[in-house]
């Protein structure tokens, strides 16, 4: 008899969603900024297919060519997946506006949907906690009051796996006792 596939843990679903939110952000390397809808909590994934080296030679395609592009995104209320490409596989997508067409269409549709229904935000389950860690510690350690701001990063952890130890890498500077003071 077939066994039921176990459901995804709530912490897994939330953490994957949190990662996929970054694709629509203004962070370096974010690939789906064109799909972002201001004020709407969206997670998503971009994609393209690739031509083989034989296809490039056979159809004399520019090196930047791809046969298709897609974007799949979701909010707490809706999910939308859009594929774009040409009917003829050998007709390539060659420009960035063409590559972003699926994102542009997603944004247009989601903007329209958002005006009719409040989207809300993805709810962090109690199985997930946030901790501010000091970048570069191994194993990960919590920041101290002396950790430089550029080395502080808040990350998600499954409850019970978050770091407990505070970093001692950075200490209060010893300024010494002043001498030769006149009152």
Secondary structure, 3 states (H helix, E strand, C coil): CCCCCCCCCHHHHHHHHHHHHHHHCCCCCCCCHHHCCCCCCCEEEEEECCCCHHHHHHHCCCCCCECEEEEEEECCCCEEEEEEECCCCCCCECCHHHHCHHHHHHHHHHHHHHCCCCCCCCCCCCCEEEEEEECCCCCCCECCCCCCHHHEEEEEEECCCCCCCECCCCCCCCCCCCCCCCC
